[in-house]
Amino acid sequence: MSHPIIIEKKVNAPAENAWKALTDRNEMKIWYFDIPDFIPEVGAVFNFYEPGDEKKYHHQAEILEIIPEKKLKHTWFYPEFSDQKTIVTWEIYPDGQHILIKLTHENINSFNDLGENFSEKAFTEGWTQIIEQSLKRFLES
């Protein structure tokens, strides 16, 4: 049984800026992924690839829950490799003059048969880099 991946990071930015970074396509393109079909609405499906020209892994997600400036929850899967879906939840918590950004990625063990690039270790490293380097730098710049 896999445990959820949980990454938490304090960021010196207001919650509204973090929310915009998580839900605005133009801002997402700077620190995260280029997701041209992203619409922040429950039920909306969006698609993207990892950065670069290789377009090796098609990611697809469906938004499950939105609480403005607090929570964005969506599925995460690879339709070309598996029908298994995982759940990613972004949460924003006020913490004094800062905010705490918490990412939870559940059911990673669903991807065990897809190889090392889809392992819990690979996802933990990827999410850590995205949050601690890309998102934090973007919000604090």
Phi, psi and omega in degrees: 000133180266151175266152177294149172277128179232122177238127178236141181212128172282137182227138179272080181198154176286155181302322182295327177290320178295318179298316179298320179297328181276343189231357180258118183307319183292321177287320180302321182299331183284315188249346191235257178229159172275110184235080187297336182260016180287126173229122183283073179221139177301132181095344180291140178252137177227157185226147176197167176238162175296157181300154179107176184270351187292325181049051186283320185238112176280118176261141175224145182212155175231132181286127183258327184205141176223126169233103187311134180064011180228313188210137172227119183235131180210160174285169178209117178204175184237090188300336180278347184244332188198155173263003179284138180241142174248173182236130176246130178235124174258129178230145180238124180237129172297140181215075183069234180276357181244181168235157172251124175258127181237126175247132175237128177240113186258153173068030179302330180299345175298338182261009184306325184278001182267354177105179187299325180294347181244020183280163176302320179298314181297317179293319179300314179296316181297312180295321179300315179296316181299316184279310186286332180254294187296302185292313181301312179300316180300313184288331183265000181277000000 
